[in-house]
Amino acid sequence: MIMRNGIAMGKSCMSALAVATMTMAANFTPVHAGTLSAEQSLGEALFFDTSLSKNGTQACGSCHSPSVAFTDPDKSNPTSKGDNPFLFGNRNTPTVAYAAYSPEFGFDANEGLWVGGQFLDGRANGLQAQAKGPFLNLVEMGNSSRAAVILKLKNGSNAEAFKSVYGANIFDTPYKAYEKLATAIASYEKSGEVSPFTSKFDYVNKGQATYTIGEARGLKLFNDPMKGNCAACHISTASDDGTPALFTDFTYDNIGIPKNLNSDFLTNPAQFNPDGLNFVDLGLGGIVGDESLYGAFKVSTLRNIALTGPYGHNGWFDSLEDVIDFYATRDVKPVCTSVMLSSSAAVAAGCWPAAEFADQMNTDELGNLPLNKWEKISIAKFLGTLTDGYQPGGIPEPSTWALMIMGFSGIGARIRRRGRKLIHNGANA
């Protein structure tokens, strides 16, 4: 979480007005699930087409599975395996869900901040640019060229659908076909199947569900600038154009995450990681050439956050509870003497490892938050309401169980009193 006041800006947090304006700049009308256009249906098929990788084992959907909110379903490693299962990426797989709402990457002169884009460092302007990258990434899908990808597509099961959408001669120009491949995938990623807005949070806002006591308390703490202050950058209100809350302001921040020495990427062969254990991820700073932004990564949406672990750009955090505790106590607990600890081990030891880029991390708005154990638990409970696929109705909410029990007890008491009265009246008849 990035925790700042949504009204009084922090050093890398946008004002609510600026975010609303940017959301409108990236505005589109998402198609609801079940009503995909021909291009979106094609994009969906291509998104899950493993034949487009070098060895035929990897698709976009391999690391962005709908079963876990379009993140990696394999939670056994902090980063994802590639088409070659012995190679690993250097970053934790971000969710594709709601990525379509991110504006194009750029510097906002009024706010003095870099905003938007795709990937955790913003290096791709938009969804189409992002979709071109993994096919040619030697660790991810392993293809040597655009032409190699298009040849696989031409000879694959989706060739006829591709020609149906983009023309019978589309394969005559591989460069153009590669552009359309990315266009189709981006089109699918803009659909309501990827960004459905079907969480409990959404149904509560529509008056069709009710928070439990703990969830309601968590939301209040989440928004409170004197407590969690999470909503400062993970904005919890709808945009001016009516887009439901996206729980991000699309900016970048260095929150002081330690280096993950348990990352499998560090042991990749030198061809894929020439720096070995000395590898450092510069984040946004490496993209824009600004040392002050080393270690800054995109503020991720908190939608579906309960499903998308491990957390952090390098997957260092084992659990959402660890992340919350880190935000609250990063500058309070001592520095761990061991650099090999996972987040859960650090929590057990009562310490935090040093930040990978300590000089650049945000020290103004997190690290020492006035949250007790129960308040952290409440925030985690609220974050659980951001998971899509919630079904309103049916089994009553836990917060109403006590009231129901009390109500049923009252009904039972009235029935018993009525029965005793009838017996008494009968005895006196």
C-alpha positions as a Markdown table, in Angstrom:
| # | Residue | x | y | z |
|---|---|---|---|---|
| 1 | Met | 0.0 | 0.0 | 0.0 |
| 2 | Ile | 1.0 | 3.6 | -0.6 |
| 3 | Met | -0.4 | 5.6 | 2.2 |
| 4 | Arg | -0.9 | 9.3 | 1.8 |
| 5 | Asn | -3.6 | 11.9 | 2.2 |
| 6 | Gly | -5.7 | 12.1 | -0.9 |
| 7 | Ile | -6.2 | 15.8 | -0.4 |
| 8 | Ala | -2.9 | 17.0 | 1.0 |
| 9 | Met | -0.5 | 15.6 | -1.5 |
| 10 | Gly | 2.6 | 13.7 | -0.5 |
| 11 | Lys | 5.9 | 13.9 | -2.5 |
| 12 | Ser | 4.8 | 11.3 | -5.0 |
| 13 | Cys | 1.1 | 11.2 | -4.7 |
| 14 | Met | -1.3 | 12.9 | -7.1 |
| 15 | Ser | -4.2 | 15.1 | -6.1 |
| 16 | Ala | -7.7 | 13.5 | -6.5 |
| 17 | Leu | -8.5 | 16.1 | -9.2 |
| 18 | Ala | -5.5 | 15.2 | -11.2 |
| 19 | Val | -6.3 | 11.5 | -10.9 |
| 20 | Ala | -9.8 | 12.0 | -12.1 |
| 21 | Thr | -8.6 | 14.0 | -15.0 |
| 22 | Met | -6.1 | 11.4 | -16.0 |
| 23 | Thr | -8.7 | 8.6 | -15.7 |
| 24 | Met | -10.9 | 10.5 | -18.1 |
| 25 | Ala | -7.9 | 10.9 | -20.4 |
| 26 | Ala | -7.6 | 7.1 | -20.5 |
| 27 | Asn | -11.3 | 6.7 | -20.7 |
| 28 | Phe | -13.0 | 3.9 | -22.6 |
| 29 | Thr | -16.2 | 1.9 | -22.1 |
| 30 | Pro | -15.3 | -1.6 | -21.0 |
| 31 | Val | -17.4 | -4.3 | -22.6 |
| 32 | His | -19.1 | -6.5 | -20.0 |
| 33 | Ala | -18.3 | -10.2 | -19.7 |
| 34 | Gly | -20.1 | -12.3 | -22.2 |
| 35 | Thr | -20.4 | -9.5 | -24.8 |
| 36 | Leu | -16.9 | -9.5 | -26.3 |
| 37 | Ser | -16.5 | -8.1 | -29.8 |
| 38 | Ala | -14.9 | -10.3 | -32.5 |
| 39 | Glu | -11.6 | -8.5 | -31.9 |
| 40 | Gln | -11.8 | -9.0 | -28.1 |
| 41 | Ser | -12.7 | -12.7 | -28.5 |
| 42 | Leu | -9.7 | -13.1 | -30.8 |
| 43 | Gly | -7.6 | -11.3 | -28.2 |
| 44 | Glu | -8.8 | -13.6 | -25.5 |
| 45 | Ala | -7.8 | -16.6 | -27.6 |
| 46 | Leu | -4.4 | -15.2 | -28.3 |
| 47 | Phe | -3.9 | -14.3 | -24.6 |
| 48 | Phe | -4.1 | -18.0 | -23.7 |
| 49 | Asp | -2.3 | -19.3 | -26.8 |
| 50 | Thr | 0.8 | -21.2 | -25.6 |
| 51 | Ser | 1.9 | -22.0 | -29.2 |
| 52 | Leu | 3.1 | -18.4 | -29.5 |
| 53 | Ser | 6.1 | -19.0 | -27.2 |
| 54 | Lys | 9.4 | -20.5 | -28.3 |
| 55 | Asn | 8.8 | -23.9 | -26.8 |
| 56 | Gly | 5.0 | -23.8 | -27.0 |
| 57 | Thr | 4.5 | -23.8 | -23.2 |
| 58 | Gln | 3.9 | -20.2 | -22.3 |
| 59 | Ala | 1.0 | -17.8 | -22.9 |
| 60 | Cys | 0.1 | -14.4 | -21.5 |
| 61 | Gly | -2.4 | -16.3 | -19.4 |
| 62 | Ser | 0.2 | -18.6 | -18.0 |
| 63 | Cys | 1.5 | -15.8 | -15.7 |
| 64 | His | -1.8 | -13.8 | -15.7 |
| 65 | Ser | -4.4 | -16.4 | -14.8 |
| 66 | Pro | -8.0 | -15.3 | -14.2 |
| 67 | Ser | -8.1 | -17.7 | -11.3 |
| 68 | Val | -5.9 | -15.4 | -9.3 |
| 69 | Ala | -7.0 | -12.0 | -10.7 |
| 70 | Phe | -4.7 | -12.2 | -13.7 |
| 71 | Thr | -1.5 | -12.9 | -11.8 |
| 72 | Asp | 0.7 | -15.9 | -11.6 |
| 73 | Pro | -1.1 | -19.0 | -10.2 |
| 74 | Asp | 2.2 | -20.5 | -9.1 |
| 75 | Lys | 2.8 | -18.9 | -5.8 |
| 76 | Ser | 5.8 | -21.1 | -5.0 |
| 77 | Asn | 8.3 | -18.5 | -6.3 |
| 78 | Pro | 8.6 | -14.7 | -5.9 |
| 79 | Thr | 8.9 | -14.3 | -9.6 |
| 80 | Ser | 7.5 | -16.3 | -12.6 |
| 81 | Lys | 9.0 | -19.1 | -14.6 |
| 82 | Gly | 9.5 | -18.5 | -18.3 |
| 83 | Asp | 8.9 | -20.6 | -21.4 |
| 84 | Asn | 12.1 | -22.3 | -20.3 |
| 85 | Pro | 11.0 | -23.5 | -16.8 |
| 86 | Phe | 14.6 | -23.1 | -15.5 |
| 87 | Leu | 14.6 | -19.4 | -16.2 |
| 88 | Phe | 12.8 | -16.8 | -14.0 |
| 89 | Gly | 11.9 | -13.2 | -14.5 |
| 90 | Asn | 13.3 | -10.4 | -12.2 |
| 91 | Arg | 9.9 | -9.1 | -11.0 |
| 92 | Asn | 6.8 | -10.3 | -9.4 |
| 93 | Thr | 4.0 | -10.6 | -12.0 |
| 94 | Pro | 1.7 | -7.6 | -11.8 |
| 95 | Thr | -2.0 | -8.0 | -12.3 |
| 96 | Val | -3.5 | -7.3 | -15.7 |
| 97 | Ala | -6.9 | -6.6 | -14.2 |
| 98 | Tyr | -7.8 | -2.9 | -14.3 |
| 99 | Ala | -4.5 | -2.1 | -16.1 |
| 100 | Ala | -6.5 | -0.7 | -19.0 |
| 101 | Tyr | -7.4 | 2.3 | -16.8 |
| 102 | Ser | -3.8 | 3.4 | -16.5 |
| 103 | Pro | -3.2 | 6.5 | -18.6 |
| 104 | Glu | -0.2 | 6.6 | -21.0 |
| 105 | Phe | 3.2 | 7.1 | -19.4 |
| 106 | Gly | 4.3 | 10.6 | -19.0 |
| 107 | Phe | 5.5 | 13.4 | -16.7 |
| 108 | Asp | 2.8 | 15.6 | -15.3 |
| 109 | Ala | 4.4 | 19.0 | -15.0 |
| 110 | Asn | 1.7 | 20.4 | -12.8 |
| 111 | Glu | 2.1 | 17.6 | -10.2 |
| 112 | Gly | 5.8 | 17.2 | -10.8 |
| 113 | Leu | 5.4 | 13.4 | -11.1 |
| 114 | Trp | 5.8 | 10.6 | -13.5 |
| 115 | Val | 2.4 | 8.9 | -14.0 |
| 116 | Gly | 0.8 | 6.0 | -15.8 |
| 117 | Gly | 2.1 | 3.5 | -18.3 |
| 118 | Gln | 2.4 | -0.2 | -18.2 |
| 119 | Phe | 4.9 | -2.6 | -16.5 |
| 120 | Leu | 6.0 | -1.8 | -13.0 |
| 121 | Asp | 8.5 | 0.8 | -14.3 |
| 122 | Gly | 6.1 | 2.4 | -16.8 |
| 123 | Arg | 8.4 | 1.6 | -19.8 |
| 124 | Ala | 5.4 | 0.9 | -22.1 |
| 125 | Asn | 3.0 | 3.7 | -22.8 |
| 126 | Gly | -0.1 | 1.7 | -23.1 |
| 127 | Leu | -1.6 | -1.8 | -23.3 |
| 128 | Gln | -0.7 | -2.4 | -26.9 |
| 129 | Ala | 2.9 | -1.5 | -26.3 |
| 130 | Gln | 3.0 | -3.7 | -23.3 |
| 131 | Ala | 1.6 | -6.7 | -25.1 |
| 132 | Lys | 4.5 | -6.6 | -27.6 |
| 133 | Gly | 7.1 | -7.1 | -24.9 |
| 134 | Pro | 6.7 | -10.6 | -23.4 |
| 135 | Phe | 6.8 | -12.4 | -26.8 |
| 136 | Leu | 10.4 | -11.2 | -27.4 |
| 137 | Asn | 11.6 | -11.4 | -23.9 |
| 138 | Leu | 14.2 | -14.1 | -23.8 |
| 139 | Val | 13.3 | -15.2 | -20.3 |
| 140 | Glu | 9.5 | -15.0 | -20.7 |
| 141 | Met | 8.3 | -16.3 | -24.0 |
| 142 | Gly | 11.7 | -16.6 | -25.7 |
| 143 | Asn | 11.1 | -15.7 | -29.3 |
| 144 | Ser | 13.9 | -14.3 | -31.4 |
| 145 | Ser | 11.9 | -12.0 | -33.6 |
| 146 | Arg | 8.5 | -10.6 | -34.5 |
| 147 | Ala | 8.6 | -12.7 | -37.6 |
| 148 | Ala | 9.1 | -15.9 | -35.6 |
| 149 | Val | 6.0 | -15.1 | -33.5 |
| 150 | Ile | 3.8 | -14.3 | -36.5 |
| 151 | Leu | 4.9 | -17.6 | -38.2 |
| 152 | Lys | 3.7 | -19.5 | -35.2 |
| 153 | Leu | 0.4 | -17.5 | -35.3 |
| 154 | Lys | 0.0 | -18.1 | -39.1 |
| 155 | Asn | 0.4 | -21.9 | -38.6 |
| 156 | Gly | -1.6 | -22.0 | -35.4 |
| 157 | Ser | -5.2 | -22.6 | -34.4 |
| 158 | Asn | -6.1 | -18.9 | -34.3 |
| 159 | Ala | -4.9 | -18.1 | -37.8 |
| 160 | Glu | -8.3 | -18.1 | -39.4 |
| 161 | Ala | -9.9 | -15.9 | -36.7 |
| 162 | Phe | -7.0 | -13.5 | -37.0 |
| 163 | Lys | -7.5 | -13.2 | -40.8 |
| 164 | Ser | -11.3 | -12.9 | -40.2 |
| 165 | Val | -10.7 | -9.8 | -38.0 |
| 166 | Tyr | -7.8 | -8.2 | -39.7 |
| 167 | Gly | -8.1 | -9.3 | -43.4 |
| 168 | Ala | -7.1 | -12.3 | -45.5 |
| 169 | Asn | -3.7 | -10.7 | -46.4 |
| 170 | Ile | -2.7 | -9.7 | -42.8 |
| 171 | Phe | 0.1 | -12.3 | -42.7 |
| 172 | Asp | 1.7 | -10.9 | -45.8 |
| 173 | Thr | 3.3 | -8.1 | -43.7 |
| 174 | Pro | 4.7 | -9.7 | -40.5 |
| 175 | Tyr | 5.4 | -6.3 | -38.9 |
| 176 | Lys | 1.8 | -5.2 | -39.4 |
| 177 | Ala | 0.5 | -8.6 | -38.1 |
| 178 | Tyr | 2.6 | -8.2 | -35.0 |
| 179 | Glu | 1.0 | -4.8 | -34.3 |
| 180 | Lys | -2.4 | -6.4 | -34.7 |
| 181 | Leu | -1.5 | -9.2 | -32.4 |
| 182 | Ala | -0.8 | -6.7 | -29.7 |
| 183 | Thr | -3.9 | -4.7 | -30.6 |
| 184 | Ala | -6.1 | -7.8 | -30.2 |
| 185 | Ile | -4.7 | -8.7 | -26.8 |
| 186 | Ala | -5.0 | -5.1 | -25.6 |
| 187 | Ser | -8.6 | -5.1 | -26.8 |
| 188 | Tyr | -9.4 | -8.1 | -24.7 |
| 189 | Glu | -7.6 | -6.6 | -21.7 |
| 190 | Lys | -10.0 | -3.6 | -22.0 |
| 191 | Ser | -13.0 | -5.9 | -21.6 |
| 192 | Gly | -15.3 | -6.4 | -18.6 |
| 193 | Glu | -13.9 | -9.9 | -18.3 |
| 194 | Val | -10.6 | -8.5 | -17.1 |
| 195 | Ser | -12.0 | -5.5 | -15.2 |
| 196 | Pro | -15.4 | -6.6 | -14.0 |
| 197 | Phe | -15.9 | -4.4 | -10.9 |
| 198 | Thr | -17.7 | -7.2 | -9.1 |
| 199 | Ser | -16.2 | -7.0 | -5.6 |
| 200 | Lys | -18.1 | -6.8 | -2.4 |
| 201 | Phe | -16.8 | -3.2 | -2.2 |
| 202 | Asp | -18.7 | -2.5 | -5.5 |
| 203 | Tyr | -21.9 | -4.1 | -4.3 |
| 204 | Val | -21.8 | -2.2 | -1.0 |
| 205 | Asn | -21.5 | 1.0 | -3.0 |
| 206 | Lys | -24.6 | 0.0 | -5.0 |
| 207 | Gly | -26.5 | -0.7 | -1.8 |
| 208 | Gln | -26.6 | -4.5 | -2.5 |
| 209 | Ala | -24.3 | -5.7 | 0.3 |
| 210 | Thr | -23.2 | -4.6 | 3.8 |
| 211 | Tyr | -19.8 | -4.6 | 5.4 |
| 212 | Thr | -19.0 | -6.6 | 8.5 |
| 213 | Ile | -18.1 | -4.6 | 11.5 |
| 214 | Gly | -14.4 | -5.4 | 10.9 |
| 215 | Glu | -14.6 | -4.5 | 7.2 |
| 216 | Ala | -16.3 | -1.2 | 8.0 |
| 217 | Arg | -13.7 | -0.4 | 10.6 |
| 218 | Gly | -11.0 | -1.3 | 8.1 |
| 219 | Leu | -12.3 | 1.1 | 5.5 |
| 220 | Lys | -12.4 | 3.9 | 8.0 |
| 221 | Leu | -8.8 | 3.3 | 9.0 |
| 222 | Phe | -7.8 | 2.9 | 5.3 |
| 223 | Asn | -9.2 | 6.4 | 4.6 |
| 224 | Asp | -8.2 | 8.1 | 7.8 |
| 225 | Pro | -5.2 | 10.4 | 7.1 |
| 226 | Met | -4.2 | 10.2 | 10.8 |
| 227 | Lys | -4.2 | 6.3 | 10.8 |
| 228 | Gly | -3.5 | 4.2 | 7.7 |
| 229 | Asn | -3.9 | 7.0 | 5.2 |
| 230 | Cys | -3.9 | 4.4 | 2.4 |
| 231 | Ala | -6.5 | 6.1 | 0.3 |
| 232 | Ala | -4.1 | 8.9 | -0.4 |
| 233 | Cys | -2.6 | 7.0 | -3.4 |
| 234 | His | -4.9 | 4.0 | -3.4 |
| 235 | Ile | -7.8 | 6.2 | -4.0 |
| 236 | Ser | -11.1 | 4.7 | -2.7 |
| 237 | Thr | -13.6 | 7.0 | -4.4 |
| 238 | Ala | -15.0 | 7.0 | -7.9 |
| 239 | Ser | -13.6 | 9.3 | -10.6 |
| 240 | Asp | -15.5 | 12.3 | -11.8 |
| 241 | Asp | -16.4 | 10.3 | -15.0 |
| 242 | Gly | -18.2 | 7.7 | -12.9 |
| 243 | Thr | -15.4 | 5.0 | -13.1 |
| 244 | Pro | -15.5 | 3.1 | -9.8 |
| 245 | Ala | -12.6 | 3.4 | -7.4 |
| 246 | Leu | -9.4 | 2.0 | -8.9 |
| 247 | Phe | -7.4 | 2.0 | -5.7 |
| 248 | Thr | -4.3 | 3.6 | -7.4 |
| 249 | Asp | -3.3 | 7.1 | -8.5 |
| 250 | Phe | -0.9 | 5.6 | -11.1 |
| 251 | Thr | 2.2 | 7.2 | -9.7 |
| 252 | Tyr | 5.5 | 5.7 | -8.6 |
| 253 | Asp | 7.2 | 5.4 | -5.2 |
| 254 | Asn | 10.1 | 3.8 | -3.4 |
| 255 | Ile | 8.7 | 2.3 | -0.2 |
| 256 | Gly | 11.9 | 0.8 | 1.0 |
| 257 | Ile | 11.5 | -2.9 | 0.0 |
| 258 | Pro | 14.6 | -5.0 | 0.8 |
| 259 | Lys | 16.5 | -6.9 | -1.9 |
| 260 | Asn | 15.0 | -10.3 | -2.3 |
| 261 | Leu | 18.0 | -12.6 | -2.2 |
| 262 | Asn | 15.7 | -15.6 | -2.5 |
| 263 | Ser | 14.7 | -14.6 | -6.0 |
| 264 | Asp | 15.4 | -17.3 | -8.5 |
| 265 | Phe | 16.3 | -14.6 | -11.1 |
| 266 | Leu | 19.6 | -14.0 | -9.3 |
| 267 | Thr | 20.7 | -17.6 | -10.2 |
| 268 | Asn | 19.8 | -17.3 | -13.9 |
| 269 | Pro | 22.7 | -18.1 | -16.2 |
| 270 | Ala | 24.9 | -15.1 | -17.0 |
| 271 | Gln | 23.3 | -14.8 | -20.5 |
| 272 | Phe | 20.1 | -13.8 | -18.8 |
| 273 | Asn | 21.4 | -12.1 | -15.6 |
| 274 | Pro | 25.0 | -10.9 | -16.1 |
| 275 | Asp | 25.1 | -9.3 | -12.7 |
| 276 | Gly | 24.3 | -12.4 | -10.8 |
| 277 | Leu | 23.7 | -11.8 | -7.1 |
| 278 | Asn | 24.8 | -8.2 | -7.5 |
| 279 | Phe | 21.7 | -7.4 | -9.7 |
| 280 | Val | 19.8 | -4.3 | -8.6 |
| 281 | Asp | 16.4 | -3.3 | -10.0 |
| 282 | Leu | 16.5 | 0.5 | -10.6 |
| 283 | Gly | 12.8 | 0.7 | -11.3 |
| 284 | Leu | 11.4 | 4.0 | -12.7 |
| 285 | Gly | 14.8 | 5.7 | -12.1 |
| 286 | Gly | 16.5 | 3.4 | -14.6 |
| 287 | Ile | 13.8 | 4.2 | -17.2 |
| 288 | Val | 13.9 | 8.0 | -16.9 |
| 289 | Gly | 17.6 | 8.3 | -15.9 |
| 290 | Asp | 16.9 | 9.9 | -12.5 |
| 291 | Glu | 18.9 | 8.5 | -9.6 |
| 292 | Ser | 16.5 | 10.1 | -7.1 |
| 293 | Leu | 13.8 | 7.6 | -8.5 |
| 294 | Tyr | 15.9 | 4.5 | -8.1 |
| 295 | Gly | 13.7 | 1.8 | -6.5 |
| 296 | Ala | 10.5 | 3.6 | -7.4 |
| 297 | Phe | 7.8 | 1.3 | -8.8 |
| 298 | Lys | 4.2 | 1.8 | -9.9 |
| 299 | Val | 1.5 | 2.1 | -7.3 |
| 300 | Ser | -0.5 | -1.0 | -8.0 |
| 301 | Thr | -4.2 | -1.3 | -7.8 |
| 302 | Leu | -5.5 | -2.9 | -4.6 |
| 303 | Arg | -8.4 | -4.5 | -6.3 |
| 304 | Asn | -8.1 | -8.3 | -5.9 |
| 305 | Ile | -5.1 | -7.7 | -3.6 |
| 306 | Ala | -6.0 | -10.8 | -1.4 |
| 307 | Leu | -5.4 | -13.0 | -4.5 |
| 308 | Thr | -2.3 | -11.5 | -6.0 |
| 309 | Gly | 0.6 | -12.3 | -3.6 |
| 310 | Pro | 3.4 | -12.5 | -3.2 |
| 311 | Tyr | 3.8 | -8.8 | -2.9 |
| 312 | Gly | 6.3 | -6.1 | -3.9 |
| 313 | His | 8.1 | -5.6 | -7.2 |
| 314 | Asn | 10.4 | -8.5 | -6.3 |
| 315 | Gly | 7.9 | -10.7 | -4.5 |
| 316 | Trp | 9.6 | -10.2 | -1.1 |
| 317 | Phe | 6.4 | -10.0 | 0.9 |
| 318 | Asp | 4.9 | -13.3 | 1.7 |
| 319 | Ser | 1.5 | -12.0 | 2.9 |
| 320 | Leu | -0.7 | -9.0 | 2.8 |
| 321 | Glu | -0.5 | -8.8 | 6.6 |
| 322 | Asp | 3.3 | -8.5 | 6.3 |
| 323 | Val | 2.9 | -5.6 | 3.9 |
| 324 | Ile | 0.6 | -3.8 | 6.2 |
| 325 | Asp | 2.9 | -4.3 | 9.2 |
| 326 | Phe | 5.8 | -3.1 | 7.1 |
| 327 | Tyr | 4.0 | 0.1 | 6.3 |
| 328 | Ala | 3.2 | 0.7 | 9.9 |
| 329 | Thr | 6.6 | -0.3 | 11.5 |
| 330 | Arg | 9.3 | -0.1 | 8.9 |
| 331 | Asp | 11.1 | 2.8 | 10.7 |
| 332 | Val | 10.2 | 1.5 | 14.2 |
| 333 | Lys | 11.7 | -2.0 | 14.2 |
| 334 | Pro | 15.4 | -2.6 | 14.2 |
| 335 | Val | 17.3 | -3.5 | 11.0 |
| 336 | Cys | 17.7 | -7.3 | 10.7 |
| 337 | Thr | 21.2 | -8.6 | 11.0 |
| 338 | Ser | 20.5 | -11.2 | 8.3 |
| 339 | Val | 19.7 | -10.1 | 4.7 |
| 340 | Met | 18.4 | -13.6 | 3.7 |
| 341 | Leu | 15.1 | -13.3 | 5.7 |
| 342 | Ser | 11.7 | -13.5 | 4.0 |
| 343 | Ser | 9.1 | -11.1 | 5.2 |
| 344 | Ser | 7.4 | -13.7 | 7.4 |
| 345 | Ala | 10.8 | -14.6 | 9.0 |
| 346 | Ala | 11.5 | -10.9 | 9.5 |
| 347 | Val | 8.1 | -10.5 | 11.2 |
| 348 | Ala | 8.9 | -13.4 | 13.5 |
| 349 | Ala | 12.3 | -11.9 | 14.3 |
| 350 | Gly | 10.8 | -8.5 | 15.0 |
| 351 | Cys | 13.0 | -6.6 | 12.5 |
| 352 | Trp | 13.1 | -5.5 | 8.8 |
| 353 | Pro | 16.0 | -5.9 | 6.4 |
| 354 | Ala | 17.6 | -2.7 | 5.1 |
| 355 | Ala | 16.0 | -1.2 | 2.0 |
| 356 | Glu | 17.6 | -1.8 | -1.4 |
| 357 | Phe | 17.6 | 1.9 | -2.1 |
| 358 | Ala | 17.4 | 3.5 | 1.4 |
| 359 | Asp | 18.5 | 7.0 | 0.3 |
| 360 | Gln | 15.6 | 7.3 | -2.1 |
| 361 | Met | 12.8 | 5.7 | -0.2 |
| 362 | Asn | 9.8 | 7.6 | 1.1 |
| 363 | Thr | 10.3 | 8.5 | 4.7 |
| 364 | Asp | 7.6 | 11.1 | 5.0 |
| 365 | Glu | 4.4 | 9.2 | 4.8 |
| 366 | Leu | 5.0 | 5.6 | 5.9 |
| 367 | Gly | 7.2 | 3.6 | 8.2 |
| 368 | Asn | 5.7 | 4.7 | 11.5 |
| 369 | Leu | 2.0 | 4.6 | 11.4 |
| 370 | Pro | -0.2 | 4.7 | 14.5 |
| 371 | Leu | -1.9 | 1.3 | 13.9 |
| 372 | Asn | -2.3 | -1.3 | 16.6 |
| 373 | Lys | -2.6 | -5.1 | 15.9 |
| 374 | Trp | -6.3 | -5.0 | 15.7 |
| 375 | Glu | -6.4 | -2.0 | 13.4 |
| 376 | Lys | -4.0 | -3.8 | 11.0 |
| 377 | Ile | -6.3 | -6.8 | 11.0 |
| 378 | Ser | -9.3 | -4.6 | 10.2 |
| 379 | Ile | -7.5 | -3.0 | 7.2 |
| 380 | Ala | -6.7 | -6.5 | 5.9 |
| 381 | Lys | -10.4 | -7.4 | 6.3 |
| 382 | Phe | -11.4 | -4.4 | 4.3 |
| 383 | Leu | -8.9 | -5.2 | 1.6 |
| 384 | Gly | -10.5 | -8.6 | 1.3 |
| 385 | Thr | -13.7 | -6.9 | 0.1 |
| 386 | Leu | -11.9 | -5.8 | -3.1 |
| 387 | Thr | -11.9 | -9.3 | -4.5 |
| 388 | Asp | -14.0 | -9.7 | -7.7 |
| 389 | Gly | -16.6 | -12.4 | -8.0 |
| 390 | Tyr | -18.6 | -11.6 | -4.9 |
| 391 | Gln | -22.2 | -12.9 | -4.9 |
| 392 | Pro | -24.6 | -10.6 | -3.0 |
| 393 | Gly | -27.5 | -12.2 | -1.2 |
| 394 | Gly | -27.8 | -15.8 | -0.2 |
| 395 | Ile | -26.0 | -16.6 | 3.1 |
| 396 | Pro | -26.3 | -13.6 | 5.4 |
| 397 | Glu | -23.3 | -11.5 | 6.1 |
| 398 | Pro | -21.4 | -12.4 | 9.3 |
| 399 | Ser | -22.1 | -9.0 | 10.7 |
| 400 | Thr | -25.8 | -9.8 | 10.7 |
| 401 | Trp | -25.5 | -13.3 | 12.2 |
| 402 | Ala | -25.6 | -12.0 | 15.8 |
| 403 | Leu | -28.7 | -9.9 | 15.0 |
| 404 | Met | -30.3 | -12.8 | 13.3 |
| 405 | Ile | -29.6 | -15.1 | 16.3 |
| 406 | Met | -31.0 | -12.4 | 18.6 |
| 407 | Gly | -34.0 | -12.0 | 16.4 |
| 408 | Phe | -34.7 | -15.8 | 16.3 |
| 409 | Ser | -34.2 | -15.9 | 20.0 |
| 410 | Gly | -36.8 | -13.1 | 20.4 |
| 411 | Ile | -39.2 | -15.0 | 18.1 |
| 412 | Gly | -38.7 | -18.2 | 20.1 |
| 413 | Ala | -39.3 | -16.3 | 23.3 |
| 414 | Arg | -42.6 | -14.9 | 22.0 |
| 415 | Ile | -43.7 | -18.3 | 20.8 |
| 416 | Arg | -42.9 | -19.8 | 24.2 |
| 417 | Arg | -44.8 | -17.0 | 26.0 |
| 418 | Arg | -47.7 | -17.4 | 23.7 |
| 419 | Gly | -47.7 | -21.2 | 24.3 |
| 420 | Arg | -47.6 | -20.7 | 28.1 |
| 421 | Lys | -50.5 | -18.2 | 27.8 |
| 422 | Leu | -52.6 | -20.6 | 25.8 |
| 423 | Ile | -51.9 | -23.4 | 28.4 |
| 424 | His | -52.7 | -21.1 | 31.2 |
| 425 | Asn | -56.0 | -20.0 | 29.6 |
| 426 | Gly | -56.9 | -23.6 | 28.8 |
| 427 | Ala | -56.3 | -24.6 | 32.4 |
| 428 | Asn | -58.6 | -21.8 | 33.6 |
| 429 | Ala | -61.4 | -22.5 | 31.0 |
